[in-house]
Amino acid sequence: MEVQAALEALRALPGEITIVSDSTYVVNCFHARWWAKWERNGWRNSQKQPVANTDLWIPLIELVKVRQPVFRWVKGHSGNRMNDLVDQLAVAASKGPFGAESVDSAEAGGPLTLF
């Protein structure tokens, strides 16, 4: 889901963007340029296995090449208000359709407006 989230953020938000993620997989893919090795190796990882989720990685990498976002890692479940909020939203979304009433705004650290 972290790969999907980065892809959707780049699709939805114009201009410069910093993608903050608690996924070392996503962040390291760009910091260590794993994606370049995957492309060179025919979408095989260092263990010669097919890279998982190429249906998401390929369009994400194409957007990253053009948009050149900054990727920043944040420790998950560590009291970072925004990371805790998006985690709570992801858990709520995994349970089915939701609206603002599905998110306990007190737990999220304050009022929440969904657009």
Protein Blocks (a to p, Z undefined) as FASTA:
>chain_A
ZZmmmmmmmmmmgcjdddddfbfklmmmmmnommmmmmmnoopafkopacehklmmmmmm
mmmmmnopadddddeheopaklmmmmmmmmmmmnoccdfklpcfklnopacddZZ
